[in-house]
Every structure is written in C-alpha cells, then in structure tokens.
Amino acid sequence: MAFIVNWLFPKKLVDYNRDKALGVGASGQVFLGTFNGTNVAVKRILKTAGRNLNEAVQKKEEEIMKNLDHPNVLKLLDVQDDENFKYLILELCVGTLFDYVKGTYKGGMPSEIDGMIQMATGLQYIHSKHFVHRDIKPANVLISSTFVLKISDFGFSRTVTTTSGSFSMSSGPRGTRVYYSPEFLSTEEKTRQEQEQIRVNVSVDVFSLGCLFFNYLTKGGHPFAEGGSPNETLTPANIQNGKKILNGEKGLPENHYAYAMIDGMTEKLPDNRWKLEQVLETLNGKKLKS
C-alpha cells in the first residue's frame, strides 16, 4: 500500500510504500519510494518529541546532510514533512557492506583496495566539514547502483571543533558497541557530570573504520573478536583491554598489505592511532603497485 505525502509544490511529489522497508537507521525507518518519478530511499522520522527523538536531534541529521556533497557520502535529495513525520529523501542504493559481508549481496563491487579508498575518502571529507560520524559500521556503508561505496546514516553525528576535531562526551557514547573506540567504552560507566568534562576527537571514527576494514576483508571477522565474529559482550571488553588478534582464524596474514594499516588504525591510544591521510597514502601506494 503506497502512502502519498502532499507538498506545496506539485512537481516535488514523493510516495513511499510502508510495506517495503529497506532498513532502520539511527533516527528512523527507511522505505522504498519514488520522488519526481525516480526511485529513492525515504527515511521517515517521527516528529513528536518524547516519542522518538527531541526536536534538536530530529534536525541534526538533516542539517548535517545538507552540508555534505561527496561521491562517497549518501546524497540527501530533498526534505519534506507532514503533520507527523519528517522525510529525508535519499539516493537509492542496492545493498550494504553488511549484506556483502554476509554473502546476501551478489551484485557488483569495487576492488577491495578501491572500496577501502572510497570509505576512507568519504570519512575524510566528513571530518573536513567538521563533523564526526560516530556510527561507522558495515550496515552504514551503502553500495550504489554504480557500485560505489557511500557512508550513510548521520543520526548520531555531531559537529567538532575546527582546529582539533574534538567534541565533548556530554551526550555519552553513541553508535554500535562492537565498533566503539576504547575511549568511547571508557565513558560508559561515568556519570553525566564526568562525561561533560571529557573530550575526544574524530579518531573515534578511524578506530571504527579500522574494525570495519578488517570485517570487510575477512568477510565477517573483527580485530577484537579473538579470531572469530564480533560478540556484543566479549568484543567491547577486548577493545577496552586492548586484546587484539589480527591473524586468527578469521584474520589476515601478517604479510597482508592491510595488516599494519589496520593495526595502526585500531591503536588503543588516540594519539598513536593512524590518521586518514596515512591510511589513504598506504592504500593508494598499494593500488599503484598492483
């Protein structure tokens, strides 16, 4: 059953089918729809404060996405609303990296190196616009119809300082625990007052991306899962304790071109963690040699 959202301008008609859900993001459900006759993804966000997200949070994803325009970041095409919902109209993709890792996505893909370059380039662009994503994981990397990888879902994103890329932990950690950085995990048990005194920086995303790269290359592994698949309890504990295994059963050989890079991206101390510039230099260097 299709639901029509009526707007002031007839040329901008969007309709979506509530029976064709594409997924659930950090701030709302995503449905298959059409916009001006083109197939799109429609992210529906409940507007009522208290029942879903407060008004400030509701506006955050929209405002961040309006500031982003990059081939490796999901494109926001338009924003509409009615009495109950806000609708983010997004370019339609054909799968996620999570689908690819699970083996349920059978379509085209960039090469492994190109895929990692695209993800790192998209994240570097997001950081250059002074935002931190805070939920980098396979389900939030989409595969376009032309097989380009795009970072999506900015429901947990927020602004950072223009100089150091830092932000306050006043709202606590956000995202997916098996992709949390150690500094995110260490704030979970702290009081709100203690969290307000803590600042971290965009390297939290680099840590998550390193874990994602490993998951992508090994088709399901995780650097802190003791050679297996991530576990919601054990993996965060291993992250916090620095218990990392890259060459386990679901791992990489030490001579793999990405081994040292992922090791550097997942360093426990943020100051020792690789920067995205170094990641891209490594990947582009390997691409030139291959």
N, C-alpha and C positions, 0 to 999 in steps of 0.2 A: 504494500500500500504506500503510495507516494504522498508526501506532505509538502504542500506548496507554501512558501513564505512570500508574502506580498510586500513589495517595496514601493517607494515613492516613484522610482524610475522604472517603467515597464521594460526597458532594454536590459535591465540587470535582474533577471529572474533566476532564482536558484530553487531547485527542488531536490529533496533527498528522500531516500527510502529507509524508514526506520527498521525494516526487516533485513537490510543489507549493511550490517555493522562491519566496519573494517578493523576496528580495534578500540582500545580505551587508552587515552593519554593521561598525563598528569592532572589535567584540569577538565576533561570532558570526554564524551564519546565521539567517535569518528564514523561517518556513514558515507556510503557511495551516493553521489548526487550529480546533478548537471548544473552548469552555470553558463548562461548565454549559449546554450546548445553544446557545450563542451563537458566531457566527463571530468569530475573533480572529486576531491575528498572534502566533506563538510564536517568540521569539528563543532559540535554543539555543546555550549557551555551554559549551565543553568545560572540565571541572573540573580535569583533570590538569595540575598545574604542570609547566612546561617544554615541554609540547606545544602550548600555546596561550598563555594568559596566567597570570601568577602569581596566587596566591590573593588578594592585596590588590587587584589590578586587577580580578579577577573580581567582587569585592564592590562595587567603586566604582560602577558603573553602577546596580546595584540600589539602593544606599543613596541615591544622588542622586535617582533617580526616585521613591523613596518620599517624598522631601521636596517634590516638585513636584505641584501640583494647579492647573491653569490651562487655560482653554479652548483656548489656542494652544500647548500643550505636550502631546505624546503621553502618554496616560494609561497608567500601569502598573496592571493589574488584579489581578495576583497573581504570586507567585513559587513555583515548585516545583522539585524536583530529584530525581534518581535517582543511581545509582552513578557514572555517567559524566558527566552533564550537569546544568547548571542551566538552568531555563526561565523566561524573563521573558514573562509573558502580557500582551499589549498590545492596546489597542483597534485594530480593523482599519480601515485606510484604503483608499481606492480608487485612489490614484495618488500620484505625487511631483511636485514642481515641475520636476524634471529631465525627467519624462515630458511635462509640459505644454510646456516649452521646446522639446523635440524634436519636438512635434506628435503624439506617440503617445497622449497622454491627450486624449480628446474629450468628457469629462464636464463638469459644471458647475464654475464657478469664481466666487470673489468678484470684484468690480470690482478693477482694478489698484490703486487707492488703498486700498481695504479690505484687499486682500491684503497690501500693504506695512505697513499699520497693524497687522494681525494678527501679522505676523512680528516687527515691532519691539516690539509689546506683549509677545509671548511671550518675546523675548530680554530685555527689561527686567525681566520677572518672574523669569527665571532668575538674572539678576545681583542682583536684590533678595534672593534667597535665598542669596547669597554663593557662587555657582558661576560658572565661566567654561565655555563650551561647547567651544571650540577646534576645531570642525569644522563651522562654518556653511557650507552649500553647497546647491545645488538638490536634490540627492538626499536630503538630510536634512530637507527640509520636505515633510511629507505632506499630502495632501488627504483630508479626512474624507468620509464618506458624505453629510454635510450641507453639503459644500463649504466647510469651514472649514480654514484652514492651521494646521498644527501642527508645531512643532520637535521633531525626534526624534534618536535615536542619541547617547547620552551616554557612549559608551565612552572618549572622550578627555577628558571633563570632569573638573574638579577644583575644590576649594574655593579661595576667595580671602579676603583679609583683609576684615573687616567695615568698616574705615574707608576704605581707598583702593581696594579691589577689586584689589589686586595679588597676584601669585604668583611663585614662583621658577621659573626656567627649568632647574632641576636635571635634569629628565627630557628636556630638549631640546624642540624644536618638535613639535607633533602636529597632525594634520589632513590637509588636501589642499593641495598646494603652490600651485596657481593661485589659491587663496583665502587664502594666508598673508599676514599683515601684514608690512611691511618689517622690523619688529623681530624677528619670528619668523625670517625668512630670514637676518638678520644673525647669528644664533646658530648656524647650521648648521655652520660651519667652526670653531667654537670648541671647545676641549677641555671635558671634563666639569667640570673644576675651574673653568674660566672661566664656563661656563653656570650653575654653582651660585651665582655672585656676581651674576647678572643677575636683575632683577625687571621684569616687565611687568604690564600691568593689563587689565581687561576690554575696553578699547578695541580689543584684537586682534579681538574678535568684531564690533565695529562696522565695522571695516575690511572684514572678510569679508562682512558684511551689505550694505555698500555695493556691493561687487562683485556680490553675488547680486541685489540690486535691479536693477542695470544689465543683468545677464543675463536677468532676468525681463521687463523692459520691452522689451528689444531682441530677445527670443526667440533668444538664443544668443551675444550679444556679451559683451565683457569690457572694463573701463576700461583695462586694461594689455595689450591684445592687438593694438594698432596698427590698430584698426578692424575686426578680424576675430574669429574664435573663439579661445578660450584655447588656448595651446600649452604643454605641460608643461616645455619648456626656456626659450623666449623670454619667456613671460608672467612667471614668477618673476623673471627678470633685469630686466624692465621695472619690476616692482614695487619691486625693491631700488634701482633707479636713478631712480625717480620719473618714469618715462616713461609719461605718462597721456594717452590720447586719448579724449575722451568724444563727440566729434561726427564720428567717422569713418564708414566705410561701414556698419558695424553699430553705429550710435551714436544719440545723441539731439541734436536741435537745441538750440542754446544757450538758446532761449526756452522750453524744456520745463520744466514745473513741478518736475521732479525733478533737473534738471541741476545746479543749485548745491548741492542737498542731497547728491547722490551725490559730487560733487566734495569737499564738506566731510567726508563720511564716509570718504573714501579719501585723506585728507591723509597725507603721509609721516610727519610728526612726531605722535606720540600726543597731545601737549598741544594741538595745533592741530585735532585731529580733532573732529568734531561728537559731542555726547553724544546718547543716545537720546531724552532729553527734547526736545531741539531738533528731532530727526527727527520725533517724533510731533506736536509743535506745528505743524510745517510741513505734514505730511500731513493733520492734522485741519483746519487752516485752509483747505487746498485743497478738502477734502471739503465744508466748509460753503459755499464759494463756487460749487461745481459743482452 
